[in-house]
Amino acid sequence: MGCDRNCGLIAGAVIGAVLAVFGGILMPVGDMLIEKTIKKEVVLEEGTIAYQNWVKTGTEVYRQFWIYDVQNPQEVVTNSSKIKVKQRGPYTYRVRYLAKDNITHDTEHHTVSFVQPNGAIFEPSLSAGTENDTWTVLNLAVAYNNTADGVYTVFSGKDNISQVAIIDTYKGKKNLSYWPSYCDMINGTDAASFPPFVEKTRVLRFFSSDICRSIYAVFGAEVNLKGIPVYRFVLPSMAFASPVQNPDNHCFCTEKVISNNCTSYGVLDIGKCKEGKPVYISLPHFLHASPDIAEPIEGLNPNEDEHSTYLDVEPITGFTLRFAKRLQINILVKPAKKIEALKGLKQNYVVPILWLNETGTIGDEKAEMFRQRVTGKINLLGLVEIILLSVGVVMFVAFMISYCACRSKKVK
């Protein structure tokens, strides 16, 4: 009887030890299986989850415009006064609903080439007025429709997953021909996705044709998006800082007058990529801009929540599941003796024309699918690992204590 009991206790301890060991082994093995599956599914080739969503996004993307209405034009022209503005809007368009076109796979170099057709559908229910309210918005929509961005050539990740979606060339070139030195390089992805297994310490680099340059985002916070844990990466103020604040930006300062000898910050002269027009970009309401830029303009109210740019990236796959791209278009206005409306000006103005907010969030159906196919399986595997390890350890300790107690009683 005593032998049977002791044997049973030993057997229970052994089973507990086996479960604990199996749970411990499952952790690295499970991580390897997850990594292998993710590496397969994020490659840009037909049949993968990434490719399906890459060709045509399942996310509804909206671009909202706010127009700055100058309240005192005559006062400015006559007295070179501060410009008083009032924003009107939003005027909302649905964009990025067209699938990528002219998709070409290069299996030798493991790249995919494509163009992104542009389209804009006015959304009256999401707008403050009609397209007839302002010719500026109407012209923007007309100019945007029936155009295409590209050709882009990106790495498929087939041979090197750390390169997936990274842009190899844009319009057949590795550089833009707008900026001197390394500022002219095309870096990173198009921000729709990034190489998988994103860590908080990673700097996410991406190229935006809207601003004619590559830029970057840094980790800001952990966020729960429809039950999916994501990392929020934000565009830092240093990205538009002056070379005095951020020496890496020295090659983005291409003129000395408006920039006050490259000491002003928060605006970028993109005239070279806009056919020489005096176009400057900034964050809306001159968020993070130097006081000398915003001082001649009244009616601006910059704040982080409404005017900053961010990307919510699912860290395992590298997919961007939500984003907000905020951007302001400004025009440089200078005194000009030969132009009647400008000859009375006594200073230069960087005048805000409009700002846009382009946003997209993964839909409920896509989020459910993502939870089932990605995060759900990973969470289930993690739960099984913890249960096996915990139950195994508890069983082993409990049966060994009981065995030792029985042995001590028998000795007595």
Summary of the structure (lengths in Angstrom):
residues: 412
radius of gyration: 28.8
end to end distance: 17.2
largest distance: 114.1
contacts: 1287
relative contact order: 0.16
helix: 36%
strand: 30%
